[in-house]
Amino acid sequence: MSRYLSGWLLVLAVVLIPSLALAQACPEWSVVRAGRELSALSERLAGWDDAYYRQGQSPISDALYDQARARLAAWQRCFPGVVQGVAADDARPAGPLRHPVAQTGLAKLEGEAAVRRWLVRRGEVWVQPKVDGVAVTLVYEQGHLVRAVSRGDGQYGQDWTSAARRIPAIPTWLPEAIDAILQGELHLRLVDHVQAEAGTAGARSAVIGLLARESLDIEAARRIGLFVWDWPDGPATMGERLAGLKRLGFGEAVALTRAVTSLAEVVRWREDWYRGPLPFATDGVVLRQGGRPPGSAWEAEPPNWAAAWKHPPREALAEVRDVAFRIGRTGRITPLLHLRPVELGGRTIRRVGLGSLARWQALDLRPGDQVVIALAGLTIPRLERVAWRAAERPVIVPPDPAAYHALSCLRLSPGCQAQFVERLAWLGGPQGLDMAGVGQGTWQALVEAGLVSGLLDWRALDEQALRRAHGIGEVRARTLVAAFAATREASFSRWLQALGAPPGVEATLPADWATLSGLGRGDWAALPGVGPTRAQAQVDFFTHPQVKILARRLGEAGIEGF
């Protein structure tokens, strides 16, 4: 894992982050609010940096960190005169031990064009999987492991020597009595892990958790693997280094380091490692020039002789633009976040559902908050977590759950349009009367035109009346009249489903309205699969005044069963 440390690389990150967050205009903030928002983001970034560099933790992925850095830089360009009220950076080292050779980190290449440009300027190039774990420096003297240092800030890190000596993947003694400095990744051992399907699977966090234990037991230690990705004081050429690493017992990295001469080969290995089984999680590939400076010349910043090409991101940072509440046919309230558009998995994501009102209340999301979005099953956007909250948060009043239930909004009335339209959509949909070509948009237009305020008003509409609705012309009106007329042939059970009768009615059919409306709670409860709760729901439905009016109208119209 690497982070951009120098100023020019931060600027480069802003330029190269492609379309995870689509180009946005500058926020319409006052200078005072801009100062508060920039400070909030700066403080969050500082907290992430401290957790990563000094505590060895990884609270956020590289991709999200880069997006947040890009967001801050964009806001700074929008408000150049705003001074951020952020505490000064604590310049203490990230740990007590200095790396004998700096951990460099990696610059990130965005897309095939950037990889091609990187390749053409170099000769011998090798590619490896970019293992998703935690970086470590191992120091051997005369073949004996004397020190293990966490990455920290690349110059200083924590002392992991005690834990390292308990990890079987890290040899305490090398087969040769040599001095060697090795850099690599401690990773969670996985079996046939396919990155494209399983993602990171929390592998990095799991390794961090194991290493944070006061005492690393043998069973836990066996779960940690080691991928040695460089030997700073080793042989001059990659071929010699790989041969030496294999001889010393570090075969995992050797088997997965491949020479490449073209972009096509890099693309092939990246795809193979993304979609094929590996013993660890990855987040891309690393390109390494075979020849590079000696370790004594390395610095704690990305070099020009190695770079990373990340896998397609599985998460994106998105700003909440608005919070809406959908009221379904049964009165269920579902919060919906409207987002500033972001690209993820080749799709533009503009909204994401929260599932329940309780979840929205627990998260307390407001416009301006920044959230992490992922794709469930690679297709459905889902909210992962809150990244940070806006400094100014408007008041949002959600619908009252007590006002909406399975029998509310059977007619159009104030506050009822959303649920009423959902009822109409159900009535005309495949689970109801299955009206050909009649969808929610049609019902919305009819309601907004004042043509439908009851669940059965549409039955009386002719072509002339229908043409008063927005978007309905002569041909469309004729089609709708035909679809409405066809419902006269629908069965009694279809009509009951269309009106929203609770599940369980089918157990009593064939029957008619008079029979079903005469059943009491005990009668319903005695039926197979109904039970007390459903029995009460049936009684409530068949005795509701509005439902009885609907049934009477259908009976007067000669509909079967009513």
C-alpha positions in Angstrom: 0.0 0.0 0.0 1.4 3.4 -0.9 0.3 7.0 -0.4 1.3 10.2 -2.2 3.7 12.0 0.1 5.1 14.9 -2.0 3.3 17.9 -3.3 3.8 17.2 -7.0 2.5 13.7 -6.6 -0.6 15.0 -4.9 -1.2 17.3 -7.9 -0.6 14.3 -10.2 -3.1 12.3 -8.3 -5.8 14.9 -8.9 -5.0 15.0 -12.6 -4.9 11.3 -13.0 -7.9 10.1 -10.9 -10.1 9.4 -13.8 -13.9 9.5 -13.6 -14.6 7.8 -10.2 -16.0 11.2 -9.3 -17.3 12.9 -12.5 -16.3 16.4 -13.2 -18.2 18.7 -10.8 -18.6 22.4 -10.7 -17.3 24.2 -7.7 -19.6 24.0 -4.6 -21.8 27.0 -4.1 -20.5 27.8 -0.7 -19.9 31.0 1.2 -16.3 31.7 2.2 -17.1 30.8 5.8 -18.7 27.5 4.8 -15.8 26.7 2.4 -13.4 27.1 5.3 -15.4 24.8 7.5 -15.8 22.1 4.8 -12.1 22.2 3.8 -11.1 22.0 7.4 -13.4 19.0 8.0 -11.9 17.1 5.1 -8.3 18.1 6.0 -8.8 16.8 9.5 -10.2 13.5 8.3 -7.2 13.1 6.0 -4.9 13.9 8.8 -6.5 11.2 10.9 -6.2 8.6 8.2 -2.5 9.5 7.7 -1.8 9.2 11.4 -3.6 5.8 11.6 -1.7 4.5 8.5 1.8 5.9 9.1 2.1 5.9 12.9 -0.4 3.2 14.0 0.0 0.7 11.2 -3.7 0.7 10.6 -5.6 1.1 7.3 -9.0 2.7 7.9 -9.6 3.4 4.2 -8.5 1.9 0.9 -5.9 3.5 -1.3 -8.5 4.3 -3.9 -10.8 6.1 -1.5 -7.8 7.9 0.1 -6.7 9.2 -3.4 -10.2 10.3 -4.2 -10.5 12.2 -0.9 -7.1 13.9 -1.6 -8.3 14.8 -5.1 -11.5 16.2 -3.6 -9.5 18.4 -1.2 -7.3 19.7 -4.0 -10.3 20.5 -6.2 -11.9 22.4 -3.4 -8.7 24.3 -2.7 -8.7 25.4 -6.4 -12.3 26.5 -6.1 -11.6 28.5 -2.9 -7.9 29.6 -3.2 -8.2 32.3 -0.5 -9.6 30.1 2.2 -7.3 29.2 5.0 -8.0 25.8 6.5 -8.2 25.6 10.2 -6.3 22.3 10.6 -4.0 21.4 13.4 -0.4 21.4 12.4 1.0 18.1 11.3 2.8 16.1 14.0 6.3 15.6 12.6 7.2 12.8 15.0 8.6 9.7 13.2 6.0 6.9 12.5 7.9 4.5 14.8 11.1 4.0 16.8 13.0 2.1 14.1 14.6 3.6 11.1 14.5 1.6 7.9 17.9 0.6 6.7 16.6 1.3 3.2 13.6 3.6 2.6 10.2 2.1 1.7 9.5 3.9 -1.5 5.8 3.4 -2.1 4.5 3.4 -5.7 3.1 6.0 -8.2 -0.2 4.9 -9.7 -0.7 4.6 -13.5 -4.3 5.3 -14.7 -5.3 3.2 -17.7 -3.6 1.5 -20.6 -2.3 4.7 -22.2 -0.3 5.6 -19.0 1.1 2.1 -18.8 2.1 2.2 -22.4 4.0 5.5 -21.9 5.7 4.0 -18.8 6.8 0.9 -20.7 8.2 2.7 -23.8 10.8 4.6 -21.7 12.2 1.4 -20.1 14.0 -1.7 -21.2 13.8 -4.8 -19.0 10.4 -4.8 -17.2 8.8 -7.3 -14.9 5.3 -7.5 -13.5 4.0 -8.8 -10.2 0.7 -9.0 -8.4 0.2 -6.0 -6.1 -0.4 -7.9 -2.9 -3.0 -6.3 -0.6 -1.4 -6.6 2.8 1.0 -4.6 5.0 4.5 -3.7 4.0 7.5 -4.8 6.1 11.3 -4.6 6.0 13.3 -7.7 7.1 16.9 -7.3 8.1 19.2 -10.4 8.1 22.7 -10.5 9.5 24.8 -13.6 8.7 21.6 -15.3 7.7 19.8 -14.5 11.0 16.7 -12.4 11.2 17.6 -9.5 13.5 14.9 -6.9 12.8 11.5 -6.5 11.2 10.1 -3.0 10.7 6.6 -1.9 9.7 6.4 0.4 6.7 5.4 3.4 8.8 6.1 6.6 6.9 8.8 4.9 4.7 11.7 6.2 6.8 10.6 5.0 10.3 8.3 2.2 11.5 7.3 0.0 14.3 9.3 -2.9 15.7 7.6 -6.1 14.5 10.6 -8.4 15.2 9.0 -10.4 17.9 5.9 -11.1 15.8 7.9 -11.8 12.7 9.9 -14.5 14.4 6.7 -16.4 15.2 5.4 -16.3 11.5 6.5 -19.5 9.7 6.5 -17.8 6.4 9.4 -15.6 7.6 12.5 -17.7 8.1 14.4 -16.9 11.3 17.5 -18.3 9.6 18.3 -18.2 5.9 20.0 -21.2 4.3 23.0 -19.0 3.6 24.9 -16.9 6.1 24.5 -13.6 4.3 23.5 -10.1 5.2 20.3 -9.1 3.4 17.6 -6.4 3.5 14.3 -7.6 2.1 11.1 -5.7 1.5 7.8 -7.4 1.1 4.2 -7.7 2.0 2.7 -9.6 4.9 -0.6 -10.9 3.7 -3.5 -13.1 4.8 -3.2 -16.6 3.4 -6.2 -17.4 1.2 -7.2 -20.4 -0.8 -8.0 -19.9 -4.5 -8.9 -16.2 -3.9 -10.4 -14.6 -7.0 -10.1 -10.8 -6.7 -12.8 -10.0 -9.3 -15.4 -12.0 -7.3 -14.4 -11.7 -3.7 -12.6 -8.3 -3.6 -10.2 -7.7 -0.8 -12.3 -9.8 1.6 -11.0 -7.7 4.5 -7.6 -9.4 4.1 -5.4 -6.4 4.9 -7.4 -5.5 8.0 -7.2 -9.1 9.1 -3.4 -9.1 8.9 -3.3 -5.8 10.8 -5.5 -7.2 13.5 -3.3 -10.3 13.9 -0.1 -8.3 14.1 -1.7 -5.9 16.7 -2.2 -8.8 19.1 0.0 -8.7 22.2 1.0 -12.3 21.6 0.7 -13.8 18.2 -0.2 -17.5 18.7 1.0 -20.2 16.4 -2.3 -20.8 14.7 -2.7 -17.1 13.9 0.9 -16.8 12.7 0.3 -19.6 10.2 -2.4 -17.5 8.6 0.1 -14.8 7.6 2.1 -15.2 4.4 5.1 -13.2 3.0 5.5 -11.9 -0.6 9.1 -10.5 -1.0 8.9 -7.9 -3.7 12.4 -6.5 -3.5 15.9 -7.1 -2.3 17.4 -3.6 -2.2 21.0 -4.7 -1.4 20.8 -7.8 -3.6 22.1 -8.6 -7.1 22.0 -5.9 -9.7 19.6 -7.6 -12.2 16.1 -8.9 -11.6 17.0 -12.4 -12.9 19.8 -12.7 -10.4 17.6 -11.4 -7.6 14.9 -13.9 -8.4 17.3 -16.7 -8.5 18.7 -15.6 -5.1 15.3 -15.3 -3.5 14.3 -18.7 -4.7 17.6 -20.1 -3.2 16.9 -18.4 0.1 13.3 -19.9 0.3 11.1 -17.0 -0.9 9.5 -18.9 -3.8 6.1 -17.3 -3.7 7.2 -14.0 -5.2 9.6 -15.7 -7.6 6.7 -17.8 -9.1 4.6 -14.7 -9.6 7.1 -12.3 -11.1 7.0 -12.3 -14.9 9.1 -10.6 -17.6 7.0 -8.5 -20.0 7.9 -6.7 -23.2 4.6 -5.2 -24.3 1.4 -3.6 -23.0 -0.5 -6.7 -24.2 1.5 -8.9 -21.9 0.9 -6.6 -18.9 -2.8 -6.5 -19.7 -2.9 -10.3 -19.9 -1.2 -10.9 -16.5 -3.2 -8.2 -14.8 -6.4 -9.8 -16.1 -5.2 -13.4 -15.2 -4.4 -12.3 -11.7 -7.6 -10.4 -11.3 -9.9 -13.2 -12.5 -7.8 -16.2 -11.6 -7.1 -17.9 -8.2 -4.3 -16.6 -6.0 -3.2 -17.3 -2.5 -3.8 -13.7 -1.4 -5.9 -10.6 -2.1 -4.5 -8.1 -4.6 -5.3 -4.6 -5.7 -3.5 -4.4 -9.0 -0.1 -5.2 -10.5 3.3 -3.7 -10.0 5.7 -2.9 -12.9 9.4 -3.0 -12.0 12.3 -2.0 -14.1 14.9 -4.8 -13.9 17.8 -2.5 -13.2 17.4 0.2 -10.5 19.6 2.3 -8.2 21.1 0.7 -5.1 19.1 0.8 -1.9 21.3 3.5 -0.5 19.8 5.9 -3.0 16.1 5.1 -2.3 13.9 7.7 -0.7 10.5 7.5 1.0 8.6 8.6 -2.1 7.5 6.8 -5.4 10.5 6.1 -7.6 10.6 6.3 -11.4 11.6 2.6 -11.8 8.5 1.1 -10.4 4.8 1.8 -10.6 1.4 0.3 -9.9 -1.6 -0.3 -12.1 -4.6 -0.8 -9.9 -7.5 -3.1 -10.5 -10.9 -1.5 -11.3 -12.0 0.1 -8.1 -14.8 -1.6 -6.2 -15.6 1.5 -4.2 -16.2 5.2 -4.9 -16.5 8.3 -2.8 -19.8 10.1 -3.4 -21.4 13.2 -2.1 -25.0 13.1 -0.9 -26.9 15.7 -3.0 -30.4 15.0 -1.4 -32.3 12.6 0.8 -35.6 11.4 -0.4 -38.1 8.9 1.1 -40.0 6.5 -1.0 -43.3 5.3 0.4 -44.2 1.9 -1.0 -47.6 0.3 -1.5 -47.7 -1.3 1.9 -46.6 1.9 3.6 -42.9 0.9 4.0 -40.7 4.0 4.0 -37.4 3.5 2.1 -34.8 6.3 2.2 -33.0 7.1 -1.0 -29.8 9.0 -1.3 -29.4 11.2 -4.4 -25.7 11.5 -5.2 -23.5 13.7 -7.2 -22.8 11.3 -10.2 -19.9 9.0 -9.8 -18.5 6.3 -12.1 -18.1 2.8 -10.7 -17.7 -0.5 -12.5 -18.4 1.2 -15.9 -21.7 2.6 -14.6 -22.8 6.1 -13.5 -24.2 5.9 -10.0 -26.7 8.7 -9.1 -28.7 7.2 -6.3 -28.5 4.4 -3.7 -31.2 3.0 -1.4 -30.7 2.6 2.4 -33.2 -0.2 2.9 -35.0 1.1 5.9 -35.9 4.3 7.8 -34.2 2.9 10.8 -30.9 2.7 8.9 -31.1 6.3 7.8 -31.9 7.4 11.3 -28.8 5.5 12.6 -26.5 6.9 9.9 -28.1 10.4 10.1 -27.1 11.2 6.5 -27.7 14.7 5.2 -26.9 16.6 1.9 -23.1 17.3 1.7 -22.1 14.2 3.6 -19.5 12.0 1.8 -20.2 8.3 1.6 -18.6 5.2 0.2 -20.5 3.4 -2.5 -19.8 -0.2 -3.7 -21.5 -2.5 -6.2 -23.2 -5.5 -4.7 -22.9 -8.5 -7.1 -21.0 -6.1 -9.4 -24.3 -4.5 -10.4 -26.4 -3.0 -7.6 -25.0 0.1 -5.9 -24.9 -0.1 -2.1 -23.9 2.2 0.7 -20.8 0.9 2.5 -20.2 3.6 5.1 -19.9 7.3 5.9 -16.5 8.7 4.9 -17.0 12.1 6.6 -19.8 14.5 7.4 -20.4 17.9 6.0 -19.6 20.8 8.3 -23.1 22.3 7.7 -25.9 19.8 7.8 -29.5 20.9 6.9 -32.5 19.7 8.9 -34.4 16.8 7.3 -37.9 15.8 8.4 -38.7 12.2 7.3 -42.3 11.0 6.8 -44.1 9.9 9.9 -44.1 6.0 10.0 -47.3 6.1 12.0 -49.1 7.7 9.0 -48.4 4.9 6.6 -49.4 1.3 6.7 -51.0 -1.5 4.7 -54.3 0.2 4.5 -53.4 3.9 4.3 -53.8 6.0 1.1 -56.4 3.9 -0.5 -57.6 7.3 -1.9 -55.6 10.3 -3.0 -55.3 12.7 -0.1 -52.7 15.2 1.3 -49.3 13.3 1.9 -50.6 10.2 0.1 -49.6 10.7 -3.6 -46.5 8.5 -3.4 -48.2 5.5 -1.7 -51.3 5.9 -3.8 -49.3 5.8 -7.1 -47.5 2.7 -5.8 -50.9 1.1 -5.2 -52.0 1.9 -8.8 -48.7 0.5 -10.2 -49.3 -2.7 -8.2 -52.9 -2.9 -9.4 -52.0 -2.6 -13.0 -48.8 -4.6 -12.8 -48.1 -8.4 -13.4 -49.0 -9.3 -9.8 -52.4 -7.5 -10.2 -54.5 -7.0 -13.4 -51.4 -7.2 -15.7 -52.4 -4.3 -17.9 -50.3 -4.3 -21.1 -48.2 -1.1 -21.5 -49.5 0.6 -18.3 -46.7 1.4 -15.9 -46.0 3.7 -13.0 -45.3 6.7 -15.3 -48.8 6.3 -16.8 -50.4 6.3 -13.4 -48.3 9.3 -12.3 -49.5 11.3 -15.3 -53.2 10.4 -14.7 -52.9 11.4 -11.0 -51.2 14.7 -11.8 -53.8 15.5 -14.4 -56.5 15.1 -11.7 -58.1 12.2 -13.6 -57.6 9.5 -10.9 -58.1 10.0 -7.2 -59.5 6.6 -6.3 -58.2 3.1 -7.1 -61.0 2.4 -9.6 -61.4 5.9 -11.2 -59.5 4.8 -14.3 -62.4 2.5 -15.3 -64.5 5.5 -16.3 -62.0 7.3 -18.4 -62.5 7.6 -22.2 -60.1 8.6 -24.9 -60.9 12.3 -24.7 -60.3 12.4 -20.9 -57.1 10.4 -21.1 -55.7 12.9 -23.7 -55.8 15.6 -21.0 -52.9 13.9 -19.2 -49.3 14.9 -20.1 -47.7 12.7 -22.7 -50.9 10.8 -23.7 -51.9 11.4 -27.3 -54.6 9.9 -29.5 -52.9 6.5 -30.1 -51.8 6.1 -26.6 -55.3 7.0 -25.2 -56.8 4.3 -27.5 -54.4 1.7 -26.3 -55.1 2.6 -22.6 -58.9 2.3 -23.1 -58.4 -1.2 -24.5 -56.1 -2.2 -21.7 -58.6 -0.9 -19.1 -61.5 -2.7 -20.8 -59.6 -6.0 -20.8 -59.6 -6.1 -17.0 -63.3 -6.9 -17.0 -62.3 -10.5 -17.8 -59.9 -10.8 -14.9 -60.6 -13.4 -12.3 -61.9 -12.7 -8.8 -58.5 -13.8 -7.3 -56.7 -11.3 -9.7 -58.9 -8.5 -8.6 -58.3 -9.3 -4.9 -54.5 -9.2 -5.5 -54.8 -6.0 -7.4 -56.7 -4.3 -4.5 -53.9 -5.4 -2.1 -55.5 -8.3 -0.2 -53.0 -9.8 2.2 -51.4 -13.2 1.3 -53.5 -16.1 2.5 -56.7 -15.4 0.5 -55.7 -18.0 -2.0 -56.2 -20.7 0.6 -60.0 -20.0 0.6 -60.5 -19.8 -3.1 -62.7 -20.4 -5.1 -65.0 -18.1 -3.1 -66.7 -14.7 -3.5 -66.6 -11.4 -1.7 -69.6 -12.1 0.5 -68.1 -15.3 1.8 -64.6 -13.9 2.5 -65.8 -10.6 4.0 -68.0 -12.7 6.4 -65.0 -14.6 7.9 -63.9 -13.7 11.4 -60.4 -13.8 12.9 -60.9 -17.3 14.1 -62.1 -18.5 10.7 -59.0 -17.1 9.0 -56.6 -18.4 11.7 -58.0 -21.9 11.2 -56.9 -21.9 7.6 -53.6 -23.6 6.6 -50.6 -21.3 6.7 -52.6 -18.2 7.9 -52.0 -18.0 11.6 -53.1 -15.2 14.1 -51.1 -12.3 12.6 -52.2 -12.9 9.0 -55.7 -13.6 10.2 -56.0 -10.1 11.7 -54.6 -8.6 8.5 -57.3 -10.3 6.5 -60.1 -9.1 8.8 -58.7 -5.5 8.7 -58.7 -5.6 4.9 -62.1 -7.0 4.4 -63.7 -4.7 7.0 -62.0 -1.5 6.0 -64.6 1.1 4.8 -62.6 2.1 1.7 -62.1 -1.5 0.6 -65.8 -2.2 1.1 -66.6 0.8 -1.2 -64.2 -0.6 -3.8 -65.8 -4.0 -3.6 -69.3 -2.6 -4.0 -68.3 -0.6 -7.1 -66.9 -3.7 -8.7 -70.1 -5.6 -7.8 -72.2 -2.9 -9.4 -70.0 -3.1 -12.5 -70.7 -6.9 -12.8 -67.1 -8.0 -12.0 -67.0 -11.8 -11.2 -67.1 -12.6 -7.5 -68.1 -9.2 -6.2 
